[in-house]
């Protein structure tokens, strides 16, 4: 998955949203749980405060009495973190009571920290208690006695915050683990969803590759209805392209017939007249016929190459041409050697391959002393021109070869070796033009067996 891909964009968008929402959801859940824990703990303290207050009221009218049983064993354990305390206020003397767990110490009071009471006249605050214990303190004010003997007392109950904080810590860890697992699961599900959702595009890619390789002529794959319009438009485009090519072929053929007949008439009439003017007209008409054949053939090339999906196997074409050349050059007793792996296929028209191999093999046979070698080799993916796979076809002979100028001149300047002779035969320049039309190339070099080596690079059908 690359950064410049639809799958990457969809996945990153979904992942970013997941990574944003999950922490926010976790914070909200944790806040609600912490609020519930705090409320529950405060409720517990309020109940214990009510029990302590009721007990001291039951055991004294004018002043608080010693409570007998407040229902919390930790009040009896020294420095347990759970305490109750009754303290006279307003600086007046009075009876001070405290739980055994305080062991002579005192707990801080919310009233001393200016904490306002709630609707039930209970003050609640988190304060530092004895031995640096973090306490939650619930306090209420009760008046004992009447008249001049009335005395206000602070009745307070405190509980250590270790328990709720431990509970919150454990919940936070479990929540983080659960959200992490949920995030990983959501990311995995998102990745699967993206892959699954974009899989039809892979089928489109495979279908187009099949068209390009010649295995199919139309995009015939089952696609979701959202992509079906794309399929219909692609098939319409392919059909339109094929129709245009067919019309171009027809026009080229018509043009060839329209020009060849008048030129032939002019040439024949001029040859019958032996005057210098007639000879000049015949010479120029033959040059015109040669140029017409040259450019008509190039037009046919472009029309044939415009068709997508044509594939030609190399070995049958080369074998057919070699059999013909063996008969033509039987007096030279040439030996032909072919090295072409089975299934090697050219991405293009059979006629074009026949034109290129026919001209190169004919030229090699014409100049060879005893042997001609044809080798077809698929090139590595990094070789060739542009993208895709490429095929190199080498045709070597043991003839005299060409000079460096002769090897470059027919290709670069577009001049045929037999340019002084009229005819429809294609030379090296036409082979080079035809190879170039397929984004390939023709190179001439010195052969390892002494003569000329023609190296033809063409698209390989996979």
C-alpha positions in Angstrom: 0.0 0.0 0.0 1.7 3.2 -1.2 1.0 6.7 0.0 -0.4 7.7 -3.4 -3.2 5.2 -3.4 -6.9 5.2 -2.7 -6.6 2.4 -0.3 -4.0 4.3 1.7 -6.2 7.4 1.9 -9.2 5.5 3.0 -7.3 3.6 5.6 -5.5 6.6 7.0 -8.8 8.6 7.2 -10.5 5.7 9.0 -7.5 5.1 11.3 -7.3 8.8 12.2 -10.9 8.9 13.0 -10.6 5.8 15.1 -7.5 7.1 17.0 -9.4 10.4 17.6 -12.7 8.9 18.8 -11.4 6.1 21.0 -9.4 8.3 23.4 -12.3 10.8 23.6 -14.7 7.9 24.3 -12.2 6.5 26.9 -12.0 9.8 28.6 -15.8 10.1 28.8 -16.2 6.6 30.1 -13.5 7.1 32.7 -15.0 10.4 33.8 -18.4 8.8 34.3 -17.0 5.9 36.1 -14.9 8.1 38.4 -17.9 10.2 39.1 -19.9 7.1 40.0 -17.1 5.9 42.3 -16.8 9.2 44.0 -20.6 9.5 44.5 -20.8 5.9 45.8 -17.9 6.6 48.2 -19.5 9.9 49.4 -22.8 8.0 49.9 -21.0 5.4 52.0 -19.4 8.2 54.1 -22.8 9.9 54.6 -24.4 6.6 55.8 -21.5 6.1 58.3 -21.9 9.7 59.4 -25.6 9.2 60.0 -24.9 6.0 62.0 -22.3 7.7 64.2 -24.5 10.8 64.7 -27.5 8.6 65.7 -25.4 6.5 68.1 -24.0 9.5 70.0 -27.4 11.1 70.2 -28.9 8.0 71.6 -26.3 7.9 74.3 -26.5 11.5 75.4 -28.9 14.5 75.4 -26.8 17.4 76.8 -23.5 16.2 75.3 -22.5 13.5 72.8 -22.3 10.0 74.2 -19.8 7.2 73.3 -21.2 5.3 70.3 -21.3 1.6 70.8 -21.5 0.1 67.3 -21.1 2.0 64.1 -20.9 -1.1 61.9 -17.4 -0.5 60.5 -14.6 -2.7 62.0 -11.9 -0.6 60.5 -12.8 2.2 63.0 -11.2 -0.1 65.6 -7.9 -0.7 63.7 -5.1 1.8 64.4 -4.4 4.2 61.5 -6.5 2.1 59.2 -7.6 5.2 57.3 -11.2 5.0 58.6 -12.0 7.4 61.4 -14.8 9.1 63.1 -14.5 12.2 65.4 -16.7 14.4 67.5 -15.3 17.9 68.3 -16.8 20.8 70.3 -16.9 24.1 68.4 -16.9 27.8 69.1 -14.0 27.4 71.5 -16.2 26.1 74.3 -15.2 23.3 76.5 -16.9 20.0 75.7 -16.5 16.3 75.4 -14.3 15.3 72.5 -14.7 11.7 71.1 -12.8 9.8 68.4 -12.5 6.3 67.0 -9.7 4.0 68.3 -8.2 4.1 64.8 -7.1 7.7 65.3 -4.9 6.7 68.3 -4.9 10.3 69.7 -4.6 12.0 66.4 -7.1 14.3 64.7 -8.6 14.5 61.3 -9.0 17.8 59.4 -12.5 19.2 59.2 -14.1 20.6 56.0 -15.6 23.5 58.1 -12.1 24.6 58.9 -11.4 24.9 55.2 -14.5 27.0 54.5 -16.3 24.1 52.7 -20.0 24.9 52.2 -22.6 22.3 53.3 -24.8 20.6 50.7 -28.6 20.4 50.8 -28.4 17.8 53.6 -26.1 20.1 55.7 -23.1 17.8 55.1 -19.8 19.1 54.2 -17.6 16.9 52.0 -13.9 17.4 51.2 -10.7 15.5 50.2 -8.1 16.5 52.8 -4.7 15.3 54.0 -5.1 13.4 57.3 -2.9 11.7 59.8 0.3 10.2 58.6 -0.1 12.0 55.2 -3.1 9.8 54.4 -5.4 11.1 51.7 -8.9 11.2 53.2 -12.4 11.9 52.1 -14.1 13.7 55.1 -17.9 14.0 55.7 -18.9 16.5 58.4 -22.1 17.8 59.9 -22.8 20.2 62.8 -25.1 19.1 65.6 -26.3 21.1 68.6 -26.5 19.3 72.0 -28.4 20.8 74.9 -30.8 23.7 75.1 -30.8 27.3 76.0 -27.7 28.6 77.7 -26.3 25.0 77.7 -26.6 24.6 74.0 -23.3 23.5 72.4 -22.4 23.0 68.8 -20.4 19.9 67.9 -18.7 18.8 64.7 -19.4 15.2 63.9 -17.1 13.9 61.1 -16.4 10.6 59.4 -13.3 10.1 57.2 -12.3 7.3 54.8 -9.0 6.7 53.0 -9.1 7.4 49.3 -6.7 4.5 48.6 -9.7 2.2 47.9 -11.5 4.3 45.3 -8.2 5.4 43.8 -7.1 1.8 43.5 -10.4 1.0 41.9 -10.0 3.8 39.5 -6.5 2.8 38.6 -7.5 -0.8 37.9 -10.5 0.4 35.9 -8.2 2.8 33.9 -5.8 0.0 33.1 -8.6 -2.3 32.0 -10.2 0.4 30.0 -7.0 1.3 28.2 -6.4 -2.3 27.4 -10.0 -2.7 26.1 -9.8 0.4 24.0 -6.4 -0.6 22.6 -7.8 -4.0 21.6 -10.8 -2.3 20.2 -8.6 0.1 18.2 -6.5 -2.7 16.8 -9.6 -4.6 15.9 -11.1 -1.6 14.3 -8.0 -0.9 12.3 -7.8 -4.5 11.2 -11.5 -4.4 10.2 -10.9 -1.1 8.4 -8.0 -2.6 6.5 -10.1 -5.6 5.5 -13.0 -3.3 4.6 -10.7 -1.2 2.4 -9.2 -4.2 0.7 -12.5 -5.9 0.2 -14.2 -2.7 -1.0 -11.5 -1.9 -3.5 -11.1 -5.5 -4.7 -13.3 -4.9 -7.8 -10.7 -2.3 -9.0 -8.1 -5.2 -8.9 -10.5 -7.1 -11.2 -10.7 -4.1 -13.5 -6.8 -4.0 -13.6 -6.6 -7.7 -14.3 -9.3 -7.4 -17.0 -7.4 -4.5 -18.7 -4.2 -6.5 -18.5 -5.9 -9.4 -20.2 -7.1 -7.0 -23.0 -3.6 -5.6 -23.4 -2.0 -9.1 -23.5 -4.5 -10.3 -26.1 -6.3 -12.7 -23.9 -9.6 -10.7 -24.1 -11.1 -8.0 -26.4 -13.5 -6.5 -23.9 -13.7 -5.9 -20.2 -16.0 -8.8 -19.2 -15.8 -9.1 -15.4 -18.5 -9.1 -12.7 -18.4 -5.6 -11.0 -20.5 -3.8 -8.5 -23.2 -1.5 -9.9 -21.2 1.6 -8.8 -18.4 0.6 -11.2 -20.5 -0.8 -14.0 -20.7 2.6 -15.8 -16.9 2.6 -15.9 -17.0 -0.9 -17.5 -19.5 0.2 -20.1 -17.5 3.3 -21.0 -14.3 1.4 -21.3 -15.9 -1.2 -23.6 -17.4 1.5 -25.7 -14.0 3.2 -25.9 -12.3 -0.1 -27.0 -15.0 -0.6 -29.6 -14.6 2.9 -30.9 -10.9 2.5 -31.1 -11.3 -0.7 -33.1 -13.8 1.0 -35.4 -11.5 3.9 -36.0 -8.6 1.6 -36.9 -10.7 -0.4 -39.3 -11.8 2.7 -41.0 -8.2 3.9 -41.2 -7.2 0.6 -42.8 -9.9 0.9 -45.4 -8.9 4.5 -46.2 -5.2 3.5 -46.5 -6.1 0.6 -48.9 -8.3 2.8 -51.0 -5.6 5.4 -51.2 -3.1 2.8 -52.2 -5.2 1.6 -55.1 -6.1 5.2 -56.1 -2.4 6.2 -56.4 -0.8 3.1 -57.8 -2.8 2.8 -60.9 -2.2 6.3 -62.2 1.5 6.1 -61.4 1.7 2.8 -63.2 0.0 4.2 -66.3 2.4 7.3 -66.2 5.4 5.0 -65.9 4.4 2.7 -68.7 3.5 5.5 -71.1 6.8 7.3 -70.4 8.8 4.1 -71.0 7.2 3.7 -74.4 8.3 7.2 -75.4 12.1 7.2 -75.6 12.5 11.0 -75.3 14.6 12.5 -72.5 11.5 14.1 -71.1 9.7 10.7 -71.0 12.7 9.1 -69.3 12.8 11.8 -66.7 9.0 11.4 -66.1 9.4 7.7 -65.7 12.3 8.1 -63.3 10.3 10.6 -61.1 7.2 8.4 -61.3 9.2 5.4 -60.0 10.5 7.6 -57.2 6.9 8.7 -56.4 5.7 5.1 -56.4 8.5 4.2 -54.0 7.6 7.0 -51.7 3.9 6.2 -51.9 4.7 2.6 -50.9 6.9 3.7 -48.1 4.4 6.1 -46.5 1.4 3.8 -47.1 3.3 1.0 -45.3 4.0 3.4 -42.4 0.3 4.3 -42.3 -0.6 0.6 -42.2 1.8 0.2 -39.3 0.1 2.9 -37.3 -3.3 1.5 -38.0 -2.2 -2.0 -37.0 -0.4 -0.9 -33.8 -3.5 1.1 -32.8 -5.3 -2.1 -32.1 -5.1 -3.2 -28.4 -4.5 -6.8 -27.4 -2.8 -8.3 -30.5 -0.3 -11.1 -29.6 1.9 -13.1 -31.9 4.1 -16.1 -31.0 7.6 -15.6 -32.3 8.7 -19.2 -33.1 6.0 -20.1 -35.7 6.7 -16.8 -37.6 10.5 -17.2 -37.6 10.2 -20.9 -38.7 7.9 -20.0 -41.5 10.2 -17.3 -42.8 13.3 -19.5 -42.5 11.7 -22.3 -44.5 10.9 -19.8 -47.3 14.5 -18.4 -47.2 16.0 -21.9 -47.3 14.2 -22.5 -50.6 15.2 -19.0 -52.0 18.9 -19.4 -51.0 19.3 -23.1 -51.5 22.2 -22.5 -53.9 24.2 -21.0 -51.0 23.6 -24.0 -48.8 23.1 -21.8 -45.7 22.6 -23.2 -42.2 19.9 -21.6 -40.1 20.0 -21.8 -36.3 17.1 -20.8 -34.1 17.1 -20.3 -30.3 13.6 -19.2 -29.2 12.0 -20.5 -26.0 8.6 -22.0 -26.5 5.7 -19.6 -25.7 7.8 -16.4 -26.4 5.2 -13.9 -27.7 5.4 -10.5 -29.3 2.9 -7.9 -28.1 1.7 -6.8 -31.6 0.4 -7.8 -35.0 1.7 -11.0 -36.7 2.0 -9.1 -40.0 4.3 -6.6 -38.4 6.6 -9.3 -36.9 6.7 -11.0 -40.3 7.7 -7.7 -42.0 10.5 -7.1 -39.5 11.9 -10.6 -39.3 11.4 -11.2 -43.0 13.5 -8.1 -43.9 16.2 -8.8 -41.3 16.5 -12.5 -42.1 16.4 -11.9 -45.9 19.2 -9.3 -45.5 21.2 -11.7 -43.3 20.7 -14.6 -45.8 21.7 -12.3 -48.7 25.1 -11.5 -47.2 25.8 -14.6 -45.1 28.6 -17.0 -46.2 27.4 -20.1 -44.4 25.1 -19.5 -41.5 22.4 -17.3 -40.0 21.5 -17.3 -36.3 18.2 -16.1 -34.8 18.0 -15.8 -31.0 14.9 -14.5 -29.1 15.4 -13.7 -25.4 13.0 -12.1 -22.9 14.7 -9.2 -21.2 14.6 -8.4 -17.4 11.8 -6.0 -16.3 14.2 -3.1 -16.0 15.4 -3.4 -19.6 13.8 -2.0 -22.8 11.9 1.3 -23.2 9.2 2.6 -20.9 7.2 0.1 -18.7 6.4 -3.5 -19.2 8.4 -6.5 -20.3 10.6 -6.6 -23.4 11.9 -9.1 -26.0 15.2 -9.0 -27.8 15.5 -10.8 -31.1 19.0 -11.0 -32.5 19.7 -12.0 -36.1 23.4 -12.7 -36.8 25.2 -13.7 -40.0 28.8 -14.5 -40.9 29.0 -12.2 -43.9 31.2 -9.2 -44.5 29.1 -7.0 -42.2 28.9 -3.2 -42.5 31.1 -0.3 -41.5 30.1 1.9 -38.6 28.8 4.6 -40.9 26.7 2.0 -42.9 25.3 0.5 -39.7 24.0 3.9 -38.4 23.1 5.5 -41.8 20.1 3.3 -42.7 18.5 3.9 -39.3 19.3 7.5 -38.5 18.8 9.0 -41.9 16.0 6.8 -43.0 17.8 5.7 -46.3 17.3 2.2 -47.6 20.4 0.3 -48.7 18.7 -0.3 -52.1 17.1 3.1 -52.3 18.0 3.4 -56.0 15.7 0.5 -56.9 11.9 0.9 -56.8 9.8 -1.7 -55.1 7.8 -2.4 -52.1 10.4 -4.2 -50.0 11.2 -2.6 -46.7 14.8 -1.9 -45.6 16.4 -1.4 -42.2 14.9 2.1 -41.9 11.3 0.7 -42.3 12.1 -2.0 -39.8 13.4 0.6 -37.4 10.3 2.8 -37.9 8.1 -0.2 -37.3 10.0 -1.1 -34.1 9.8 2.5 -33.0 6.0 2.4 -33.4 5.9 -0.2 -30.7 8.3 1.9 -28.5 11.0 -0.6 -29.4 14.3 -0.1 -31.4 16.6 -1.6 -33.9 20.3 -1.6 -33.3 23.1 -2.8 -35.7 26.4 -4.1 -34.4 29.3 -6.3 -35.2 28.3 -10.0 -34.8 30.3 -12.4 -32.7 30.3 -14.8 -35.8 31.9 -12.1 -38.0 29.1 -10.4 -39.9 26.2 -8.1 -39.0 24.1 -8.4 -35.8 20.7 -6.9 -36.0 19.2 -6.5 -32.5 15.4 -5.9 -32.4 13.8 -4.9 -29.1 10.0 -5.3 -29.0 7.2 -5.6 -26.4 6.9 -9.0 -24.8 3.4 -10.4 -24.2 3.1 -11.8 -20.7 
